[in-house]
Amino acid sequence: MSNKQFFSGGITYEELKMLNDNFKKSKRYVLRKHSGKEETNAIWFERDDAFMDFFAKVLANPTITGVRIYLCEYADKPQDGIPKDDRYLKQLTVALVPTILGKGRQDDLPVVSTEAEKFILAAGALNNGQLCPPDTGCYNESSQ
């Protein structure tokens, strides 16, 4: 594996491995101990229609300043059909939410204005990634 970064601001594979190892040694261990089951280590987003639509809308809107990634957890029983897979109950997940500049800080779109609320209702927060574990095949399993 190369140390080369694919884009500006990226990190190398070795840096990613170091950071993920830190998570697995501390936070993931505590989460696993608390929940009593194997905790999510990574979340994979397929390059599907939802993924492409979300980023196309973000990139097309010049008022969008970035994307905030929320760390979330599914409840112990489905709420309003979320999650769609019962294996995800009580698992760590993420939601990607567009941001815009508001009062000198980066605000989530719904906080800022009615216009912004319309955008997030249209674009939505992205939360359709595969949780690994319990899913498999999301990455090189030997790197866990």
Secondary structure by P-SEA (a helix, b strand, c coil): ccccccccccccaaaaaaaaaaaaacaaaaaaaaacccccccccccccaaaaaaaaaaaacccccbbbbbbcccccccccccccccccccccbbbbbbbccccccccccccccaaaaaaaaacccccccccccccccccccccc
